[in-house]
Amino acid sequence: MMESFDDADVPSQILKGENTISSDVTITYGIR
């Protein structure tokens, strides 16, 4: 799941609960 996410999508990912907050942030920023 290395799609391009915007800041507005960050909260959406967290709300989805698919990954932990830390994972969401790292994936969103792509600094995994």
mmCIF entry with sequence, helices, sheets and N, C-alpha, C, O atoms, coordinates in Angstrom:
data_MODEL
# 
_entry.id   MODEL 
# 
_entity.id                         1 
_entity.type                       polymer 
_entity.pdbx_number_of_molecules   1 
# 
_entity_poly.entity_id                      1 
_entity_poly.type                           'polypeptide(L)' 
_entity_poly.nstd_linkage                   no 
_entity_poly.nstd_monomer                   no 
_entity_poly.pdbx_seq_one_letter_code       MMESFDDADVPSQILKGENTISSDVTITYGIR 
_entity_poly.pdbx_seq_one_letter_code_can   MMESFDDADVPSQILKGENTISSDVTITYGIR 
_entity_poly.pdbx_strand_id                 A 
# 
loop_
_entity_poly_seq.entity_id 
_entity_poly_seq.num 
_entity_poly_seq.mon_id 
_entity_poly_seq.hetero 
1 1  MET n 
1 2  MET n 
1 3  GLU n 
1 4  SER n 
1 5  PHE n 
1 6  ASP n 
1 7  ASP n 
1 8  ALA n 
1 9  ASP n 
1 10 VAL n 
1 11 PRO n 
1 12 SER n 
1 13 GLN n 
1 14 ILE n 
1 15 LEU n 
1 16 LYS n 
1 17 GLY n 
1 18 GLU n 
1 19 ASN n 
1 20 THR n 
1 21 ILE n 
1 22 SER n 
1 23 SER n 
1 24 ASP n 
1 25 VAL n 
1 26 THR n 
1 27 ILE n 
1 28 THR n 
1 29 TYR n 
1 30 GLY n 
1 31 ILE n 
1 32 ARG n 
# 
_struct_asym.id          A 
_struct_asym.entity_id   1 
# 
loop_
_struct_conf.conf_type_id 
_struct_conf.id 
_struct_conf.pdbx_PDB_helix_id 
_struct_conf.beg_label_comp_id 
_struct_conf.beg_label_asym_id 
_struct_conf.beg_label_seq_id 
_struct_conf.pdbx_beg_PDB_ins_code 
_struct_conf.end_label_comp_id 
_struct_conf.end_label_asym_id 
_struct_conf.end_label_seq_id 
_struct_conf.pdbx_end_PDB_ins_code 
_struct_conf.beg_auth_comp_id 
_struct_conf.beg_auth_asym_id 
_struct_conf.beg_auth_seq_id 
_struct_conf.end_auth_comp_id 
_struct_conf.end_auth_asym_id 
_struct_conf.end_auth_seq_id 
_struct_conf.pdbx_PDB_helix_class 
_struct_conf.details 
_struct_conf.pdbx_PDB_helix_length 
HELX_P HELX_P1 AA1 ASP A 9  ? LYS A 16 ? ASP A 9  LYS A 16 1 ? 8 
HELX_P HELX_P2 AA2 ILE A 21 ? TYR A 29 ? ILE A 21 TYR A 29 1 ? 9 
# 
_struct_conf_type.id          HELX_P 
_struct_conf_type.criteria    ? 
_struct_conf_type.reference   ? 
# 
loop_
_atom_site.group_PDB 
_atom_site.id 
_atom_site.type_symbol 
_atom_site.label_atom_id 
_atom_site.label_alt_id 
_atom_site.label_comp_id 
_atom_site.label_asym_id 
_atom_site.label_entity_id 
_atom_site.label_seq_id 
_atom_site.pdbx_PDB_ins_code 
_atom_site.Cartn_x 
_atom_site.Cartn_y 
_atom_site.Cartn_z 
_atom_site.occupancy 
_atom_site.B_iso_or_equiv 
_atom_site.pdbx_formal_charge 
_atom_site.auth_seq_id 
_atom_site.auth_comp_id 
_atom_site.auth_asym_id 
_atom_site.auth_atom_id 
_atom_site.pdbx_PDB_model_num 
ATOM 1   N N  . MET A 1 1  ? 0.836   -1.193 0.000  1.00 0.00 ? 1  MET A N  1 
ATOM 2   C CA . MET A 1 1  ? 0.000   0.000  0.000  1.00 0.00 ? 1  MET A CA 1 
ATOM 3   C C  . MET A 1 1  ? 0.879   1.254  0.000  1.00 0.00 ? 1  MET A C  1 
ATOM 4   O O  . MET A 1 1  ? 0.934   1.992  0.984  1.00 0.00 ? 1  MET A O  1 
ATOM 5   N N  . MET A 1 2  ? 1.553   1.473  -1.107 1.00 0.00 ? 2  MET A N  1 
ATOM 6   C CA . MET A 1 2  ? 2.427   2.634  -1.172 1.00 0.00 ? 2  MET A CA 1 
ATOM 7   C C  . MET A 1 2  ? 1.795   3.715  -2.038 1.00 0.00 ? 2  MET A C  1 
ATOM 8   O O  . MET A 1 2  ? 2.452   4.302  -2.898 1.00 0.00 ? 2  MET A O  1 
ATOM 9   N N  . GLU A 1 3  ? 0.505   3.971  -1.800 1.00 0.00 ? 3  GLU A N  1 
ATOM 10  C CA . GLU A 1 3  ? -0.186  4.977  -2.604 1.00 0.00 ? 3  GLU A CA 1 
ATOM 11  C C  . GLU A 1 3  ? 0.107   6.380  -2.084 1.00 0.00 ? 3  GLU A C  1 
ATOM 12  O O  . GLU A 1 3  ? 0.566   6.540  -0.953 1.00 0.00 ? 3  GLU A O  1 
ATOM 13  N N  . SER A 1 4  ? -0.155  7.387  -2.897 1.00 0.00 ? 4  SER A N  1 
ATOM 14  C CA . SER A 1 4  ? 0.105   8.772  -2.496 1.00 0.00 ? 4  SER A CA 1 
ATOM 15  C C  . SER A 1 4  ? -1.043  9.273  -1.621 1.00 0.00 ? 4  SER A C  1 
ATOM 16  O O  . SER A 1 4  ? -2.184  9.366  -2.074 1.00 0.00 ? 4  SER A O  1 
ATOM 17  N N  . PHE A 1 5  ? -0.731  9.595  -0.369 1.00 0.00 ? 5  PHE A N  1 
ATOM 18  C CA . PHE A 1 5  ? -1.762  10.079 0.536  1.00 0.00 ? 5  PHE A CA 1 
ATOM 19  C C  . PHE A 1 5  ? -1.506  11.530 0.907  1.00 0.00 ? 5  PHE A C  1 
ATOM 20  O O  . PHE A 1 5  ? -0.359  11.936 1.096  1.00 0.00 ? 5  PHE A O  1 
ATOM 21  N N  . ASP A 1 6  ? -2.564  12.303 1.009  1.00 0.00 ? 6  ASP A N  1 
ATOM 22  C CA . ASP A 1 6  ? -2.413  13.704 1.416  1.00 0.00 ? 6  ASP A CA 1 
ATOM 23  C C  . ASP A 1 6  ? -2.662  13.838 2.917  1.00 0.00 ? 6  ASP A C  1 
ATOM 24  O O  . ASP A 1 6  ? -3.148  12.906 3.558  1.00 0.00 ? 6  ASP A O  1 
ATOM 25  N N  . ASP A 1 7  ? -2.327  14.997 3.470  1.00 0.00 ? 7  ASP A N  1 
ATOM 26  C CA . ASP A 1 7  ? -2.537  15.203 4.906  1.00 0.00 ? 7  ASP A CA 1 
ATOM 27  C C  . ASP A 1 7  ? -3.995  14.925 5.264  1.00 0.00 ? 7  ASP A C  1 
ATOM 28  O O  . ASP A 1 7  ? -4.286  14.389 6.333  1.00 0.00 ? 7  ASP A O  1 
ATOM 29  N N  . ALA A 1 8  ? -4.904  15.290 4.369  1.00 0.00 ? 8  ALA A N  1 
ATOM 30  C CA . ALA A 1 8  ? -6.332  15.079 4.629  1.00 0.00 ? 8  ALA A CA 1 
ATOM 31  C C  . ALA A 1 8  ? -6.639  13.585 4.692  1.00 0.00 ? 8  ALA A C  1 
ATOM 32  O O  . ALA A 1 8  ? -7.582  13.171 5.365  1.00 0.00 ? 8  ALA A O  1 
ATOM 33  N N  . ASP A 1 9  ? -5.842  12.775 3.989  1.00 0.00 ? 9  ASP A N  1 
ATOM 34  C CA . ASP A 1 9  ? -6.076  11.327 3.984  1.00 0.00 ? 9  ASP A CA 1 
ATOM 35  C C  . ASP A 1 9  ? -5.471  10.655 5.216  1.00 0.00 ? 9  ASP A C  1 
ATOM 36  O O  . ASP A 1 9  ? -5.837  9.532  5.564  1.00 0.00 ? 9  ASP A O  1 
ATOM 37  N N  . VAL A 1 10 ? -4.551  11.345 5.866  1.00 0.00 ? 10 VAL A N  1 
ATOM 38  C CA . VAL A 1 10 ? -3.914  10.750 7.048  1.00 0.00 ? 10 VAL A CA 1 
ATOM 39  C C  . VAL A 1 10 ? -4.948  10.394 8.103  1.00 0.00 ? 10 VAL A C  1 
ATOM 40  O O  . VAL A 1 10 ? -4.966  9.256  8.574  1.00 0.00 ? 10 VAL A O  1 
ATOM 41  N N  . PRO A 1 11 ? -5.820  11.339 8.494  1.00 0.00 ? 11 PRO A N  1 
ATOM 42  C CA . PRO A 1 11 ? -6.851  11.029 9.486  1.00 0.00 ? 11 PRO A CA 1 
ATOM 43  C C  . PRO A 1 11 ? -7.765  9.903  9.001  1.00 0.00 ? 11 PRO A C  1 
ATOM 44  O O  . PRO A 1 11 ? -8.213  9.076  9.795  1.00 0.00 ? 11 PRO A O  1 
ATOM 45  N N  . SER A 1 12 ? -8.037  9.875  7.711  1.00 0.00 ? 12 SER A N  1 
ATOM 46  C CA . SER A 1 12 ? -8.910  8.837  7.160  1.00 0.00 ? 12 SER A CA 1 
ATOM 47  C C  . SER A 1 12 ? -8.300  7.464  7.403  1.00 0.00 ? 12 SER A C  1 
ATOM 48  O O  . SER A 1 12 ? -9.000  6.533  7.800  1.00 0.00 ? 12 SER A O  1 
ATOM 49  N N  . GLN A 1 13 ? -6.999  7.335  7.165  1.00 0.00 ? 13 GLN A N  1 
ATOM 50  C CA . GLN A 1 13 ? -6.318  6.060  7.373  1.00 0.00 ? 13 GLN A CA 1 
ATOM 51  C C  . GLN A 1 13 ? -6.408  5.667  8.841  1.00 0.00 ? 13 GLN A C  1 
ATOM 52  O O  . GLN A 1 13 ? -6.659  4.506  9.163  1.00 0.00 ? 13 GLN A O  1 
ATOM 53  N N  . ILE A 1 14 ? -6.206  6.627  9.721  1.00 0.00 ? 14 ILE A N  1 
ATOM 54  C CA . ILE A 1 14 ? -6.266  6.331  11.159 1.00 0.00 ? 14 ILE A CA 1 
ATOM 55  C C  . ILE A 1 14 ? -7.676  5.896  11.534 1.00 0.00 ? 14 ILE A C  1 
ATOM 56  O O  . ILE A 1 14 ? -7.853  4.954  12.307 1.00 0.00 ? 14 ILE A O  1 
ATOM 57  N N  . LEU A 1 15 ? -8.682  6.580  10.990 1.00 0.00 ? 15 LEU A N  1 
ATOM 58  C CA . LEU A 1 15 ? -10.072 6.231  11.291 1.00 0.00 ? 15 LEU A CA 1 
ATOM 59  C C  . LEU A 1 15 ? -10.377 4.825  10.798 1.00 0.00 ? 15 LEU A C  1 
ATOM 60  O O  . LEU A 1 15 ? -11.122 4.087  11.443 1.00 0.00 ? 15 LEU A O  1 
ATOM 61  N N  . LYS A 1 16 ? -9.807  4.450  9.660  1.00 0.00 ? 16 LYS A N  1 
ATOM 62  C CA . LYS A 1 16 ? -10.049 3.112  9.120  1.00 0.00 ? 16 LYS A CA 1 
ATOM 63  C C  . LYS A 1 16 ? -9.541  2.056  10.095 1.00 0.00 ? 16 LYS A C  1 
ATOM 64  O O  . LYS A 1 16 ? -10.131 0.983  10.220 1.00 0.00 ? 16 LYS A O  1 
ATOM 65  N N  . GLY A 1 17 ? -8.439  2.366  10.788 1.00 0.00 ? 17 GLY A N  1 
ATOM 66  C CA . GLY A 1 17 ? -7.917  1.426  11.774 1.00 0.00 ? 17 GLY A CA 1 
ATOM 67  C C  . GLY A 1 17 ? -7.241  0.241  11.107 1.00 0.00 ? 17 GLY A C  1 
ATOM 68  O O  . GLY A 1 17 ? -6.989  -0.770 11.762 1.00 0.00 ? 17 GLY A O  1 
ATOM 69  N N  . GLU A 1 18 ? -6.939  0.346  9.808  1.00 0.00 ? 18 GLU A N  1 
ATOM 70  C CA . GLU A 1 18 ? -6.278  -0.773 9.123  1.00 0.00 ? 18 GLU A CA 1 
ATOM 71  C C  . GLU A 1 18 ? -4.878  -0.995 9.696  1.00 0.00 ? 18 GLU A C  1 
ATOM 72  O O  . GLU A 1 18 ? -4.433  -2.133 9.846  1.00 0.00 ? 18 GLU A O  1 
ATOM 73  N N  . ASN A 1 19 ? -4.188  0.104  10.014 1.00 0.00 ? 19 ASN A N  1 
ATOM 74  C CA . ASN A 1 19 ? -2.840  -0.006 10.582 1.00 0.00 ? 19 ASN A CA 1 
ATOM 75  C C  . ASN A 1 19 ? -2.752  0.873  11.822 1.00 0.00 ? 19 ASN A C  1 
ATOM 76  O O  . ASN A 1 19 ? -3.631  1.696  12.081 1.00 0.00 ? 19 ASN A O  1 
ATOM 77  N N  . THR A 1 20 ? -1.691  0.688  12.577 1.00 0.00 ? 20 THR A N  1 
ATOM 78  C CA . THR A 1 20 ? -1.529  1.521  13.771 1.00 0.00 ? 20 THR A CA 1 
ATOM 79  C C  . THR A 1 20 ? -1.225  2.952  13.348 1.00 0.00 ? 20 THR A C  1 
ATOM 80  O O  . THR A 1 20 ? -0.826  3.187  12.207 1.00 0.00 ? 20 THR A O  1 
ATOM 81  N N  . ILE A 1 21 ? -1.408  3.902  14.246 1.00 0.00 ? 21 ILE A N  1 
ATOM 82  C CA . ILE A 1 21 ? -1.166  5.315  13.912 1.00 0.00 ? 21 ILE A CA 1 
ATOM 83  C C  . ILE A 1 21 ? 0.264   5.478  13.406 1.00 0.00 ? 21 ILE A C  1 
ATOM 84  O O  . ILE A 1 21 ? 0.497   6.167  12.412 1.00 0.00 ? 21 ILE A O  1 
ATOM 85  N N  . SER A 1 22 ? 1.219   4.851  14.083 1.00 0.00 ? 22 SER A N  1 
ATOM 86  C CA . SER A 1 22 ? 2.627   4.972  13.678 1.00 0.00 ? 22 SER A CA 1 
ATOM 87  C C  . SER A 1 22 ? 2.806   4.450  12.260 1.00 0.00 ? 22 SER A C  1 
ATOM 88  O O  . SER A 1 22 ? 3.478   5.078  11.442 1.00 0.00 ? 22 SER A O  1 
ATOM 89  N N  . SER A 1 23 ? 2.207   3.303  11.969 1.00 0.00 ? 23 SER A N  1 
ATOM 90  C CA . SER A 1 23 ? 2.335   2.712  10.638 1.00 0.00 ? 23 SER A CA 1 
ATOM 91  C C  . SER A 1 23 ? 1.710   3.637  9.597  1.00 0.00 ? 23 SER A C  1 
ATOM 92  O O  . SER A 1 23 ? 2.265   3.839  8.517  1.00 0.00 ? 23 SER A O  1 
ATOM 93  N N  . ASP A 1 24 ? 0.551   4.196  9.934  1.00 0.00 ? 24 ASP A N  1 
ATOM 94  C CA . ASP A 1 24 ? -0.116  5.102  8.994  1.00 0.00 ? 24 ASP A CA 1 
ATOM 95  C C  . ASP A 1 24 ? 0.770   6.294  8.675  1.00 0.00 ? 24 ASP A C  1 
ATOM 96  O O  . ASP A 1 24 ? 0.921   6.666  7.511  1.00 0.00 ? 24 ASP A O  1 
ATOM 97  N N  . VAL A 1 25 ? 1.349   6.888  9.693  1.00 0.00 ? 25 VAL A N  1 
ATOM 98  C CA . VAL A 1 25 ? 2.198   8.064  9.479  1.00 0.00 ? 25 VAL A CA 1 
ATOM 99  C C  . VAL A 1 25 ? 3.396   7.695  8.614  1.00 0.00 ? 25 VAL A C  1 
ATOM 100 O O  . VAL A 1 25 ? 3.717   8.403  7.660  1.00 0.00 ? 25 VAL A O  1 
ATOM 101 N N  . THR A 1 26 ? 4.060   6.585  8.947  1.00 0.00 ? 26 THR A N  1 
ATOM 102 C CA . THR A 1 26 ? 5.241   6.184  8.186  1.00 0.00 ? 26 THR A CA 1 
ATOM 103 C C  . THR A 1 26 ? 4.866   5.879  6.743  1.00 0.00 ? 26 THR A C  1 
ATOM 104 O O  . THR A 1 26 ? 5.563   6.298  5.819  1.00 0.00 ? 26 THR A O  1 
ATOM 105 N N  . ILE A 1 27 ? 3.772   5.151  6.543  1.00 0.00 ? 27 ILE A N  1 
ATOM 106 C CA . ILE A 1 27 ? 3.358   4.803  5.181  1.00 0.00 ? 27 ILE A CA 1 
ATOM 107 C C  . ILE A 1 27 ? 2.991   6.071  4.411  1.00 0.00 ? 27 ILE A C  1 
ATOM 108 O O  . ILE A 1 27 ? 3.347   6.233  3.244  1.00 0.00 ? 27 ILE A O  1 
ATOM 109 N N  . THR A 1 28 ? 2.274   6.960  5.090  1.00 0.00 ? 28 THR A N  1 
ATOM 110 C CA . THR A 1 28 ? 1.861   8.202  4.424  1.00 0.00 ? 28 THR A CA 1 
ATOM 111 C C  . THR A 1 28 ? 3.073   9.008  4.001  1.00 0.00 ? 28 THR A C  1 
ATOM 112 O O  . THR A 1 28 ? 3.126   9.527  2.886  1.00 0.00 ? 28 THR A O  1 
ATOM 113 N N  . TYR A 1 29 ? 4.044   9.111  4.891  1.00 0.00 ? 29 TYR A N  1 
ATOM 114 C CA . TYR A 1 29 ? 5.250   9.880  4.584  1.00 0.00 ? 29 TYR A CA 1 
ATOM 115 C C  . TYR A 1 29 ? 6.208   9.058  3.731  1.00 0.00 ? 29 TYR A C  1 
ATOM 116 O O  . TYR A 1 29 ? 7.099   9.607  3.082  1.00 0.00 ? 29 TYR A O  1 
ATOM 117 N N  . GLY A 1 30 ? 6.023   7.747  3.734  1.00 0.00 ? 30 GLY A N  1 
ATOM 118 C CA . GLY A 1 30 ? 6.900   6.883  2.936  1.00 0.00 ? 30 GLY A CA 1 
ATOM 119 C C  . GLY A 1 30 ? 8.289   6.794  3.535  1.00 0.00 ? 30 GLY A C  1 
ATOM 120 O O  . GLY A 1 30 ? 9.270   6.560  2.829  1.00 0.00 ? 30 GLY A O  1 
ATOM 121 N N  . ILE A 1 31 ? 8.363   6.985  4.849  1.00 0.00 ? 31 ILE A N  1 
ATOM 122 C CA . ILE A 1 31 ? 9.685   6.909  5.497  1.00 0.00 ? 31 ILE A CA 1 
ATOM 123 C C  . ILE A 1 31 ? 9.781   5.603  6.272  1.00 0.00 ? 31 ILE A C  1 
ATOM 124 O O  . ILE A 1 31 ? 10.272  5.576  7.400  1.00 0.00 ? 31 ILE A O  1 
ATOM 125 N N  . ARG A 1 32 ? 9.313   4.530  5.665  1.00 0.00 ? 32 ARG A N  1 
ATOM 126 C CA . ARG A 1 32 ? 9.316   3.262  6.397  1.00 0.00 ? 32 ARG A CA 1 
ATOM 127 C C  . ARG A 1 32 ? 10.725  2.700  6.436  1.00 0.00 ? 32 ARG A C  1 
ATOM 128 O O  . ARG A 1 32 ? 10.949  1.633  7.008  1.00 0.00 ? 32 ARG A O  1 
# 
